[in-house]
Amino acid sequence: MRIAHVSDCYAPRLGGIEVQVGELARRQVEAGDEVRVLTATRLGADHDGADGVVVHRITARVPFDLPVAPRTHHHVTDVLRRHRVDVVHVHAGVVSPFAWSGLKAALDLGMPTLVTAHCVWGPLATPGFRLAEKVVRWSSAGAQLSAVSDVAAAPIRSVAADGASVLVLPNGIDPSRWQVEHRPREPGVLRVAAVMRLAPRKRAVPLAVILRNAADALAPQVRLRATVVGDGPDRARLQRHAGGAVRLPGRLSHDAIRSLYATTDVFVQPSVRESFGLAALEARAAGLPVVARSQAGIGTFVRDGVEGLLAADDAGLTAALVRLGQDPVLLDRISDHNRQTPVVQDWPHVLAATRAAYAAAGATAA
């Protein structure tokens, strides 16, 4: 199959969408597909490299490296037509001008088109989608809509054309890369980890308050020791609000994070508008109980009381950490379940679901 991915951002940028699109494209090449990526990311060069993915960089020099370029529709149309693409897979964030232009080009050509929303579209984004639906006629023109979780799909379902289906197409990981040999638990210590960008949208400062409150509630019988991996504009504020209970090592490599998980008891994810929660899935694959907000897409792979604990608010997150710190039987039960039960969001499952979504896109376009 000849597949074209359209994404505002791509490698060498290392955001969540870029990493997922890149890994999906590489896995599809390994499965025998002919895969190319059309992107507005200017860094790097067009290549048909060792991973076999052909990259078309349709770019212009604009302030802040925004993903916009003159005549995007024309250039995307040329690539899609010239390479006789079978299906177009558009990857959209909250605001995706390049992806939207690429989507219109694919629909104008009558090509089977799948659109995947990688973010939760909030109150400000939903009217923008409604406008795009009106102008471009996404679903009514034949695009198959999808999102990475039910949480991300809900606002799209509320504004899509009547009768349009919105599939759930989760992100994927390689669980074998996250299996670790867990070291014995330290008596009287609850070891907590988080991996996130230290920024307002990820709620780094509220996490600091949650950790501090949990540490106070557990003391003196249990000492909470937290490590928050990542960097960003809220680093200093997080440190200030958390006090001495949190270690901030900055960004770490995959191997370093795996080593951290070997000596961690619980993973915590404080964000509310998390469309999927890839870091949480990786931690769950490593065998860690996950504590997260119930409003986030993490509920796709974490059931309350089974793979972790879900909370309706920040006070609930604090209570969940305290509960796990005070109830080693519950902590052991969830940990044992996660270590013995494979995640289903692995690449074989995701590739099969993606292939089925492409078939649905073909039926929609017919």
Contacts in CASP RR format, 6 or more apart in sequence:
PFRMAT RR
TARGET T0000
AUTHOR 0000-0000-0000
METHOD contacts of the structure
MODEL  1
MRIAHVSDCYAPRLGGIEVQVGELARRQVEAGDEVRVLTATRLGADHDGA
DGVVVHRITARVPFDLPVAPRTHHHVTDVLRRHRVDVVHVHAGVVSPFAW
SGLKAALDLGMPTLVTAHCVWGPLATPGFRLAEKVVRWSSAGAQLSAVSD
VAAAPIRSVAADGASVLVLPNGIDPSRWQVEHRPREPGVLRVAAVMRLAP
RKRAVPLAVILRNAADALAPQVRLRATVVGDGPDRARLQRHAGGAVRLPG
RLSHDAIRSLYATTDVFVQPSVRESFGLAALEARAAGLPVVARSQAGIGT
FVRDGVEGLLAADDAGLTAALVRLGQDPVLLDRISDHNRQTPVVQDWPHV
LAATRAAYAAAGATAA
1 33 0 8 1.000
1 34 0 8 1.000
1 86 0 8 1.000
1 87 0 8 1.000
1 358 0 8 1.000
2 33 0 8 1.000
2 34 0 8 1.000
2 83 0 8 1.000
2 84 0 8 1.000
2 85 0 8 1.000
2 86 0 8 1.000
2 87 0 8 1.000
3 25 0 8 1.000
3 28 0 8 1.000
3 33 0 8 1.000
3 34 0 8 1.000
3 35 0 8 1.000
3 36 0 8 1.000
3 85 0 8 1.000
3 86 0 8 1.000
3 87 0 8 1.000
3 89 0 8 1.000
3 358 0 8 1.000
4 35 0 8 1.000
4 36 0 8 1.000
4 37 0 8 1.000
4 38 0 8 1.000
4 79 0 8 1.000
4 80 0 8 1.000
4 83 0 8 1.000
4 85 0 8 1.000
4 87 0 8 1.000
4 88 0 8 1.000
4 89 0 8 1.000
5 21 0 8 1.000
5 22 0 8 1.000
5 24 0 8 1.000
5 25 0 8 1.000
5 35 0 8 1.000
5 36 0 8 1.000
5 37 0 8 1.000
5 38 0 8 1.000
5 89 0 8 1.000
5 90 0 8 1.000
5 91 0 8 1.000
6 37 0 8 1.000
6 38 0 8 1.000
6 39 0 8 1.000
6 76 0 8 1.000
6 88 0 8 1.000
6 89 0 8 1.000
6 90 0 8 1.000
6 91 0 8 1.000
6 98 0 8 1.000
6 99 0 8 1.000
6 102 0 8 1.000
6 103 0 8 1.000
6 106 0 8 1.000
7 17 0 8 1.000
7 18 0 8 1.000
7 21 0 8 1.000
7 37 0 8 1.000
7 38 0 8 1.000
7 39 0 8 1.000
7 90 0 8 1.000
7 91 0 8 1.000
7 98 0 8 1.000
7 99 0 8 1.000
8 17 0 8 1.000
8 39 0 8 1.000
8 40 0 8 1.000
8 41 0 8 1.000
8 67 0 8 1.000
8 91 0 8 1.000
8 93 0 8 1.000
8 96 0 8 1.000
8 97 0 8 1.000
8 98 0 8 1.000
8 99 0 8 1.000
9 15 0 8 1.000
9 17 0 8 1.000
9 18 0 8 1.000
9 39 0 8 1.000
9 40 0 8 1.000
9 41 0 8 1.000
9 67 0 8 1.000
10 18 0 8 1.000
10 21 0 8 1.000
10 22 0 8 1.000
10 37 0 8 1.000
10 39 0 8 1.000
10 41 0 8 1.000
10 55 0 8 1.000
11 18 0 8 1.000
11 22 0 8 1.000
11 41 0 8 1.000
12 41 0 8 1.000
12 43 0 8 1.000
12 44 0 8 1.000
13 41 0 8 1.000
13 43 0 8 1.000
16 118 0 8 1.000
16 278 0 8 1.000
17 91 0 8 1.000
17 93 0 8 1.000
17 118 0 8 1.000
18 41 0 8 1.000
19 278 0 8 1.000
20 91 0 8 1.000
20 118 0 8 1.000
20 171 0 8 1.000
20 172 0 8 1.000
20 278 0 8 1.000
21 37 0 8 1.000
21 91 0 8 1.000
22 37 0 8 1.000
22 53 0 8 1.000
23 172 0 8 1.000
23 347 0 8 1.000
24 172 0 8 1.000
24 350 0 8 1.000
24 351 0 8 1.000
24 354 0 8 1.000
25 35 0 8 1.000
25 37 0 8 1.000
25 51 0 8 1.000
25 53 0 8 1.000
26 51 0 8 1.000
26 52 0 8 1.000
26 53 0 8 1.000
27 347 0 8 1.000
27 351 0 8 1.000
28 35 0 8 1.000
28 351 0 8 1.000
28 354 0 8 1.000
29 35 0 8 1.000
29 51 0 8 1.000
29 52 0 8 1.000
29 53 0 8 1.000
31 351 0 8 1.000
35 52 0 8 1.000
35 53 0 8 1.000
35 54 0 8 1.000
36 53 0 8 1.000
36 54 0 8 1.000
36 55 0 8 1.000
36 56 0 8 1.000
36 79 0 8 1.000
36 83 0 8 1.000
36 85 0 8 1.000
37 53 0 8 1.000
37 54 0 8 1.000
37 55 0 8 1.000
37 56 0 8 1.000
38 56 0 8 1.000
38 58 0 8 1.000
38 76 0 8 1.000
38 79 0 8 1.000
38 102 0 8 1.000
39 55 0 8 1.000
39 56 0 8 1.000
39 57 0 8 1.000
39 58 0 8 1.000
39 67 0 8 1.000
39 98 0 8 1.000
40 57 0 8 1.000
40 58 0 8 1.000
40 59 0 8 1.000
40 67 0 8 1.000
40 68 0 8 1.000
40 69 0 8 1.000
40 72 0 8 1.000
40 98 0 8 1.000
41 57 0 8 1.000
41 59 0 8 1.000
41 65 0 8 1.000
41 67 0 8 1.000
42 57 0 8 1.000
42 59 0 8 1.000
42 61 0 8 1.000
42 65 0 8 1.000
44 57 0 8 1.000
45 57 0 8 1.000
46 54 0 8 1.000
46 55 0 8 1.000
46 56 0 8 1.000
46 57 0 8 1.000
47 54 0 8 1.000
47 55 0 8 1.000
48 54 0 8 1.000
56 79 0 8 1.000
58 69 0 8 1.000
58 72 0 8 1.000
58 75 0 8 1.000
58 76 0 8 1.000
58 79 0 8 1.000
58 98 0 8 1.000
59 69 0 8 1.000
60 68 0 8 1.000
60 69 0 8 1.000
60 70 0 8 1.000
62 68 0 8 1.000
62 69 0 8 1.000
66 97 0 8 1.000
67 96 0 8 1.000
67 97 0 8 1.000
67 98 0 8 1.000
68 97 0 8 1.000
68 98 0 8 1.000
69 75 0 8 1.000
69 98 0 8 1.000
72 97 0 8 1.000
72 98 0 8 1.000
72 101 0 8 1.000
72 102 0 8 1.000
72 105 0 8 1.000
73 101 0 8 1.000
73 102 0 8 1.000
73 104 0 8 1.000
73 105 0 8 1.000
73 108 0 8 1.000
76 101 0 8 1.000
76 102 0 8 1.000
76 105 0 8 1.000
76 106 0 8 1.000
77 105 0 8 1.000
77 108 0 8 1.000
77 109 0 8 1.000
79 85 0 8 1.000
80 88 0 8 1.000
80 105 0 8 1.000
80 106 0 8 1.000
80 109 0 8 1.000
80 111 0 8 1.000
81 109 0 8 1.000
85 111 0 8 1.000
86 111 0 8 1.000
86 112 0 8 1.000
87 111 0 8 1.000
87 112 0 8 1.000
87 113 0 8 1.000
87 114 0 8 1.000
87 358 0 8 1.000
87 361 0 8 1.000
87 362 0 8 1.000
88 102 0 8 1.000
88 103 0 8 1.000
88 106 0 8 1.000
88 111 0 8 1.000
88 112 0 8 1.000
88 113 0 8 1.000
88 114 0 8 1.000
89 113 0 8 1.000
89 114 0 8 1.000
89 116 0 8 1.000
89 354 0 8 1.000
89 358 0 8 1.000
90 99 0 8 1.000
90 102 0 8 1.000
90 103 0 8 1.000
90 106 0 8 1.000
90 113 0 8 1.000
90 114 0 8 1.000
90 115 0 8 1.000
90 116 0 8 1.000
90 143 0 8 1.000
91 99 0 8 1.000
91 116 0 8 1.000
91 118 0 8 1.000
92 99 0 8 1.000
92 100 0 8 1.000
92 103 0 8 1.000
92 115 0 8 1.000
92 116 0 8 1.000
92 117 0 8 1.000
92 118 0 8 1.000
92 119 0 8 1.000
93 99 0 8 1.000
93 117 0 8 1.000
93 118 0 8 1.000
93 119 0 8 1.000
94 119 0 8 1.000
94 121 0 8 1.000
94 122 0 8 1.000
94 125 0 8 1.000
95 125 0 8 1.000
100 132 0 8 1.000
100 136 0 8 1.000
103 113 0 8 1.000
103 115 0 8 1.000
103 136 0 8 1.000
103 138 0 8 1.000
103 143 0 8 1.000
104 136 0 8 1.000
106 113 0 8 1.000
106 143 0 8 1.000
107 113 0 8 1.000
107 136 0 8 1.000
107 137 0 8 1.000
107 138 0 8 1.000
107 141 0 8 1.000
107 142 0 8 1.000
107 143 0 8 1.000
110 142 0 8 1.000
110 365 0 8 1.000
111 365 0 8 1.000
112 144 0 8 1.000
112 358 0 8 1.000
112 361 0 8 1.000
112 362 0 8 1.000
112 364 0 8 1.000
112 365 0 8 1.000
113 142 0 8 1.000
113 143 0 8 1.000
113 144 0 8 1.000
113 361 0 8 1.000
113 365 0 8 1.000
114 143 0 8 1.000
114 144 0 8 1.000
114 146 0 8 1.000
114 357 0 8 1.000
114 358 0 8 1.000
114 360 0 8 1.000
114 361 0 8 1.000
115 138 0 8 1.000
115 143 0 8 1.000
115 144 0 8 1.000
115 145 0 8 1.000
115 146 0 8 1.000
116 146 0 8 1.000
116 147 0 8 1.000
116 148 0 8 1.000
116 169 0 8 1.000
117 145 0 8 1.000
117 146 0 8 1.000
117 147 0 8 1.000
117 148 0 8 1.000
117 152 0 8 1.000
117 153 0 8 1.000
117 156 0 8 1.000
117 275 0 8 1.000
118 147 0 8 1.000
118 148 0 8 1.000
118 152 0 8 1.000
118 275 0 8 1.000
118 276 0 8 1.000
119 125 0 8 1.000
119 152 0 8 1.000
119 273 0 8 1.000
119 275 0 8 1.000
120 151 0 8 1.000
120 152 0 8 1.000
120 155 0 8 1.000
120 273 0 8 1.000
120 274 0 8 1.000
120 275 0 8 1.000
120 297 0 8 1.000
121 129 0 8 1.000
121 152 0 8 1.000
121 155 0 8 1.000
121 156 0 8 1.000
122 155 0 8 1.000
122 273 0 8 1.000
125 155 0 8 1.000
126 155 0 8 1.000
126 158 0 8 1.000
126 159 0 8 1.000
129 155 0 8 1.000
129 156 0 8 1.000
129 159 0 8 1.000
130 159 0 8 1.000
132 138 0 8 1.000
133 139 0 8 1.000
133 140 0 8 1.000
133 159 0 8 1.000
133 160 0 8 1.000
133 161 0 8 1.000
137 161 0 8 1.000
138 145 0 8 1.000
138 160 0 8 1.000
138 161 0 8 1.000
139 145 0 8 1.000
139 160 0 8 1.000
139 161 0 8 1.000
139 164 0 8 1.000
140 161 0 8 1.000
140 164 0 8 1.000
142 361 0 8 1.000
142 364 0 8 1.000
142 365 0 8 1.000
143 361 0 8 1.000
143 364 0 8 1.000
144 165 0 8 1.000
144 167 0 8 1.000
144 357 0 8 1.000
144 360 0 8 1.000
144 361 0 8 1.000
144 362 0 8 1.000
144 364 0 8 1.000
145 156 0 8 1.000
145 160 0 8 1.000
145 164 0 8 1.000
145 165 0 8 1.000
145 166 0 8 1.000
145 167 0 8 1.000
146 153 0 8 1.000
146 166 0 8 1.000
146 167 0 8 1.000
146 168 0 8 1.000
146 169 0 8 1.000
146 357 0 8 1.000
147 153 0 8 1.000
147 156 0 8 1.000
147 166 0 8 1.000
147 167 0 8 1.000
147 168 0 8 1.000
147 169 0 8 1.000
147 275 0 8 1.000
148 168 0 8 1.000
148 169 0 8 1.000
148 170 0 8 1.000
148 171 0 8 1.000
148 275 0 8 1.000
148 276 0 8 1.000
148 297 0 8 1.000
149 168 0 8 1.000
149 170 0 8 1.000
149 275 0 8 1.000
149 276 0 8 1.000
149 297 0 8 1.000
149 299 0 8 1.000
149 300 0 8 1.000
150 168 0 8 1.000
150 297 0 8 1.000
150 300 0 8 1.000
151 274 0 8 1.000
151 275 0 8 1.000
151 295 0 8 1.000
151 296 0 8 1.000
151 297 0 8 1.000
151 299 0 8 1.000
151 300 0 8 1.000
152 275 0 8 1.000
152 276 0 8 1.000
152 297 0 8 1.000
153 166 0 8 1.000
153 167 0 8 1.000
153 168 0 8 1.000
156 166 0 8 1.000
157 166 0 8 1.000
160 166 0 8 1.000
165 360 0 8 1.000
167 357 0 8 1.000
167 360 0 8 1.000
168 300 0 8 1.000
169 350 0 8 1.000
169 353 0 8 1.000
169 354 0 8 1.000
169 357 0 8 1.000
170 276 0 8 1.000
170 300 0 8 1.000
170 301 0 8 1.000
170 345 0 8 1.000
170 350 0 8 1.000
170 353 0 8 1.000
171 276 0 8 1.000
171 277 0 8 1.000
171 278 0 8 1.000
171 281 0 8 1.000
171 345 0 8 1.000
171 350 0 8 1.000
172 278 0 8 1.000
172 281 0 8 1.000
172 345 0 8 1.000
172 346 0 8 1.000
172 347 0 8 1.000
172 349 0 8 1.000
172 350 0 8 1.000
173 278 0 8 1.000
173 281 0 8 1.000
173 282 0 8 1.000
173 285 0 8 1.000
173 343 0 8 1.000
173 345 0 8 1.000
173 346 0 8 1.000
173 347 0 8 1.000
174 346 0 8 1.000
174 347 0 8 1.000
175 285 0 8 1.000
175 342 0 8 1.000
175 343 0 8 1.000
175 346 0 8 1.000
177 254 0 8 1.000
177 258 0 8 1.000
178 258 0 8 1.000
178 261 0 8 1.000
178 282 0 8 1.000
178 283 0 8 1.000
178 285 0 8 1.000
178 286 0 8 1.000
179 285 0 8 1.000
179 286 0 8 1.000
180 258 0 8 1.000
180 259 0 8 1.000
180 261 0 8 1.000
180 262 0 8 1.000
180 286 0 8 1.000
180 287 0 8 1.000
181 262 0 8 1.000
182 262 0 8 1.000
182 263 0 8 1.000
182 287 0 8 1.000
182 335 0 8 1.000
182 339 0 8 1.000
183 262 0 8 1.000
183 263 0 8 1.000
185 191 0 8 1.000
185 265 0 8 1.000
185 328 0 8 1.000
188 221 0 8 1.000
188 222 0 8 1.000
188 223 0 8 1.000
189 222 0 8 1.000
189 223 0 8 1.000
189 224 0 8 1.000
189 225 0 8 1.000
190 218 0 8 1.000
190 222 0 8 1.000
190 223 0 8 1.000
190 224 0 8 1.000
190 225 0 8 1.000
190 265 0 8 1.000
190 266 0 8 1.000
190 321 0 8 1.000
190 324 0 8 1.000
190 325 0 8 1.000
191 225 0 8 1.000
191 226 0 8 1.000
191 227 0 8 1.000
191 263 0 8 1.000
191 264 0 8 1.000
191 265 0 8 1.000
191 266 0 8 1.000
192 211 0 8 1.000
192 214 0 8 1.000
192 224 0 8 1.000
192 225 0 8 1.000
192 226 0 8 1.000
192 227 0 8 1.000
192 264 0 8 1.000
192 265 0 8 1.000
192 266 0 8 1.000
192 267 0 8 1.000
192 268 0 8 1.000
192 321 0 8 1.000
193 226 0 8 1.000
193 227 0 8 1.000
193 228 0 8 1.000
193 229 0 8 1.000
193 260 0 8 1.000
193 261 0 8 1.000
193 264 0 8 1.000
193 266 0 8 1.000
193 267 0 8 1.000
193 268 0 8 1.000
193 283 0 8 1.000
193 288 0 8 1.000
194 207 0 8 1.000
194 226 0 8 1.000
194 227 0 8 1.000
194 228 0 8 1.000
194 229 0 8 1.000
194 267 0 8 1.000
194 268 0 8 1.000
194 269 0 8 1.000
194 270 0 8 1.000
195 228 0 8 1.000
195 229 0 8 1.000
195 230 0 8 1.000
195 257 0 8 1.000
195 267 0 8 1.000
195 279 0 8 1.000
195 282 0 8 1.000
195 283 0 8 1.000
196 202 0 8 1.000
196 204 0 8 1.000
196 207 0 8 1.000
196 228 0 8 1.000
196 229 0 8 1.000
196 230 0 8 1.000
196 269 0 8 1.000
196 270 0 8 1.000
196 271 0 8 1.000
196 279 0 8 1.000
197 204 0 8 1.000
197 230 0 8 1.000
197 231 0 8 1.000
197 232 0 8 1.000
198 204 0 8 1.000
198 228 0 8 1.000
198 230 0 8 1.000
198 231 0 8 1.000
198 232 0 8 1.000
198 233 0 8 1.000
198 234 0 8 1.000
198 235 0 8 1.000
198 238 0 8 1.000
199 232 0 8 1.000
199 233 0 8 1.000
199 234 0 8 1.000
200 233 0 8 1.000
200 234 0 8 1.000
201 271 0 8 1.000
201 273 0 8 1.000
202 270 0 8 1.000
202 271 0 8 1.000
203 270 0 8 1.000
203 271 0 8 1.000
203 272 0 8 1.000
204 228 0 8 1.000
204 232 0 8 1.000
204 234 0 8 1.000
204 235 0 8 1.000
204 237 0 8 1.000
204 238 0 8 1.000
204 270 0 8 1.000
205 234 0 8 1.000
205 237 0 8 1.000
205 238 0 8 1.000
205 241 0 8 1.000
206 270 0 8 1.000
206 314 0 8 1.000
207 228 0 8 1.000
207 238 0 8 1.000
207 268 0 8 1.000
207 270 0 8 1.000
208 237 0 8 1.000
208 238 0 8 1.000
208 239 0 8 1.000
208 240 0 8 1.000
208 241 0 8 1.000
208 242 0 8 1.000
208 243 0 8 1.000
208 246 0 8 1.000
209 241 0 8 1.000
209 242 0 8 1.000
209 314 0 8 1.000
210 268 0 8 1.000
210 270 0 8 1.000
210 314 0 8 1.000
210 317 0 8 1.000
210 318 0 8 1.000
210 321 0 8 1.000
211 224 0 8 1.000
211 226 0 8 1.000
211 242 0 8 1.000
211 245 0 8 1.000
211 246 0 8 1.000
211 268 0 8 1.000
211 321 0 8 1.000
212 241 0 8 1.000
212 242 0 8 1.000
212 243 0 8 1.000
212 245 0 8 1.000
213 318 0 8 1.000
214 224 0 8 1.000
214 318 0 8 1.000
214 321 0 8 1.000
214 322 0 8 1.000
215 223 0 8 1.000
215 224 0 8 1.000
215 226 0 8 1.000
215 245 0 8 1.000
217 318 0 8 1.000
217 322 0 8 1.000
218 224 0 8 1.000
218 321 0 8 1.000
218 322 0 8 1.000
218 325 0 8 1.000
218 326 0 8 1.000
221 326 0 8 1.000
222 325 0 8 1.000
222 326 0 8 1.000
224 245 0 8 1.000
224 321 0 8 1.000
224 325 0 8 1.000
225 245 0 8 1.000
225 247 0 8 1.000
226 242 0 8 1.000
226 245 0 8 1.000
226 246 0 8 1.000
226 247 0 8 1.000
227 246 0 8 1.000
227 247 0 8 1.000
227 248 0 8 1.000
227 249 0 8 1.000
227 260 0 8 1.000
227 264 0 8 1.000
228 238 0 8 1.000
228 246 0 8 1.000
228 247 0 8 1.000
228 248 0 8 1.000
229 249 0 8 1.000
229 250 0 8 1.000
229 251 0 8 1.000
229 252 0 8 1.000
229 257 0 8 1.000
229 260 0 8 1.000
230 248 0 8 1.000
230 249 0 8 1.000
230 250 0 8 1.000
230 251 0 8 1.000
230 252 0 8 1.000
231 250 0 8 1.000
231 251 0 8 1.000
235 248 0 8 1.000
235 250 0 8 1.000
238 246 0 8 1.000
238 248 0 8 1.000
239 246 0 8 1.000
239 248 0 8 1.000
249 256 0 8 1.000
252 260 0 8 1.000
257 282 0 8 1.000
258 286 0 8 1.000
261 267 0 8 1.000
261 283 0 8 1.000
261 286 0 8 1.000
261 287 0 8 1.000
261 288 0 8 1.000
264 288 0 8 1.000
265 288 0 8 1.000
265 289 0 8 1.000
265 324 0 8 1.000
265 325 0 8 1.000
265 331 0 8 1.000
265 335 0 8 1.000
266 288 0 8 1.000
266 289 0 8 1.000
266 290 0 8 1.000
266 291 0 8 1.000
266 321 0 8 1.000
266 324 0 8 1.000
266 331 0 8 1.000
267 279 0 8 1.000
267 280 0 8 1.000
267 283 0 8 1.000
267 284 0 8 1.000
267 288 0 8 1.000
267 289 0 8 1.000
267 290 0 8 1.000
267 291 0 8 1.000
268 290 0 8 1.000
268 291 0 8 1.000
268 292 0 8 1.000
268 317 0 8 1.000
268 321 0 8 1.000
269 277 0 8 1.000
269 279 0 8 1.000
269 280 0 8 1.000
269 290 0 8 1.000
269 291 0 8 1.000
269 292 0 8 1.000
269 293 0 8 1.000
269 296 0 8 1.000
269 298 0 8 1.000
270 292 0 8 1.000
270 293 0 8 1.000
270 314 0 8 1.000
270 317 0 8 1.000
271 293 0 8 1.000
271 296 0 8 1.000
272 293 0 8 1.000
272 295 0 8 1.000
272 296 0 8 1.000
273 295 0 8 1.000
273 296 0 8 1.000
274 280 0 8 1.000
274 292 0 8 1.000
274 293 0 8 1.000
274 296 0 8 1.000
274 297 0 8 1.000
274 298 0 8 1.000
275 297 0 8 1.000
276 297 0 8 1.000
276 298 0 8 1.000
276 300 0 8 1.000
277 296 0 8 1.000
277 297 0 8 1.000
277 298 0 8 1.000
280 290 0 8 1.000
280 292 0 8 1.000
280 298 0 8 1.000
280 301 0 8 1.000
280 302 0 8 1.000
281 298 0 8 1.000
281 301 0 8 1.000
281 343 0 8 1.000
281 345 0 8 1.000
283 290 0 8 1.000
284 290 0 8 1.000
284 301 0 8 1.000
284 302 0 8 1.000
284 307 0 8 1.000
284 338 0 8 1.000
284 343 0 8 1.000
285 338 0 8 1.000
285 342 0 8 1.000
285 343 0 8 1.000
287 335 0 8 1.000
287 338 0 8 1.000
287 339 0 8 1.000
288 335 0 8 1.000
288 338 0 8 1.000
289 307 0 8 1.000
289 308 0 8 1.000
289 309 0 8 1.000
289 324 0 8 1.000
289 331 0 8 1.000
289 334 0 8 1.000
289 335 0 8 1.000
289 338 0 8 1.000
290 298 0 8 1.000
290 302 0 8 1.000
290 307 0 8 1.000
290 308 0 8 1.000
290 309 0 8 1.000
291 308 0 8 1.000
291 309 0 8 1.000
291 310 0 8 1.000
291 311 0 8 1.000
291 317 0 8 1.000
291 320 0 8 1.000
291 321 0 8 1.000
291 324 0 8 1.000
292 298 0 8 1.000
292 299 0 8 1.000
292 302 0 8 1.000
292 308 0 8 1.000
292 310 0 8 1.000
292 311 0 8 1.000
292 317 0 8 1.000
293 310 0 8 1.000
293 311 0 8 1.000
293 312 0 8 1.000
293 313 0 8 1.000
293 317 0 8 1.000
294 304 0 8 1.000
294 310 0 8 1.000
294 311 0 8 1.000
294 312 0 8 1.000
295 312 0 8 1.000
298 310 0 8 1.000
299 310 0 8 1.000
300 345 0 8 1.000
301 307 0 8 1.000
301 343 0 8 1.000
301 344 0 8 1.000
301 345 0 8 1.000
302 308 0 8 1.000
302 310 0 8 1.000
303 310 0 8 1.000
304 310 0 8 1.000
305 330 0 8 1.000
305 334 0 8 1.000
306 334 0 8 1.000
306 337 0 8 1.000
307 334 0 8 1.000
307 337 0 8 1.000
307 338 0 8 1.000
307 341 0 8 1.000
308 334 0 8 1.000
308 338 0 8 1.000
309 320 0 8 1.000
309 323 0 8 1.000
309 324 0 8 1.000
309 334 0 8 1.000
310 320 0 8 1.000
311 317 0 8 1.000
311 319 0 8 1.000
311 320 0 8 1.000
323 330 0 8 1.000
324 330 0 8 1.000
324 331 0 8 1.000
324 334 0 8 1.000
325 331 0 8 1.000
END
